[in-house]
């Protein structure tokens, strides 16, 4: 009999009571989650380092079907780890990504990381003015403003396909080459196309193909990469 369903004439027993009786630490919950992911996906096409990233993404999304949508360029992990260890600047396409990134995790890889090393210009007043004057998205002008730091940077996209397409243009036309591009804009317009274009340009990338993505997934990738890059 299920003790957590209401019985005739009995009050419903709150599910949290089960947790009170068998408590788990956050670390234990996370490890059990990873074990469940491993059991549901016993075979996959990823290297151990790639799987470390993919499993973190699946944990963030709560969806094992994501496994079929994640792609790595050949040198993605190595390039990303080297960039983090070197303290390369991060460019992010939304303040949600910027807020989600953990300085503590970044500093475990490179002690000098600060909030100033995570650039997001989408809310800057000059960017907003240019967007209003042109009737184009702010995200496009945010990428243009960041151009001086984009070569060699860690570029993280969890929101705007327009921003990713503008980076793609700079790669094509101005030979900009980020150390790694985390390509996870989300939506229905220009989204899949922006990722396909990036993946054809010969720069290191980690991408979620198709329409799926989002800032939490993009953040999870950077945190997973920090875990791989930590000394020891």
C-alpha positions, 0 to 999 in steps of 0.5 A: 500500500502507498503510504503517501496517498490519502486513505479513506478517512485519513489525511494525506501524508506529505512526501517530505516525510519520507525524506525526513526519515531517510535524509540525503546531503546535496552531494548524495542527491547529486551523485544518485542523480548521476548514477541514475543517468548512467544507468539510463544511458549505459552506452554512448558515443562520448569520451570520458571527458565529454561524458562528464560535460554531457552528464552535467547537462542532462542533470541540469535539463532533467532530460536524458533525450538531450544526449542525442543533441549534444555535439563536440568539435574534435578539440573542444575539451582540450581547448576549453580547459587550456583557456580556463587554465590561462584565465581567458576572458568570457563573453556571454550573451545574457545576464542570466548566464553571467549571473549563473556562472560561479566565480568560486568554480572559475577561481579553482581553475585560475585564481585571478578570475573576477566578475570583470572577466565575464563580459555581457553588454546586452544591457549597456546603454550604448548597446540599447541606443544602437538597437533602438536606432536600428530596430535590430536586437541588442544582442547583435550590438553586444557582440560587436562591442565585445569584438576586442576580446573575442579572439581567444575568448570563451564565448558562451551563448545560452539565449540569442541566435542573433548573437551567435550569428554575429559571432559567426560573421566575425569568424568568417569575415574578420578571422576571429577565433574564440578558444571555445564556443558554447553554442546553446541559444534556444528558440524557433527562429534562426536557432538551428541554423546559427548552430549549424553555421558555427559548426562548419567554421573550424573553431572549437565548439560544444553545441546543442543542435536544433531548437533546444538550449538555454542559459542554464545548459550553457552555465552547466557546460562551463561548470563541468569544464571547470571540474575537468580543469581543476588541478589534481 
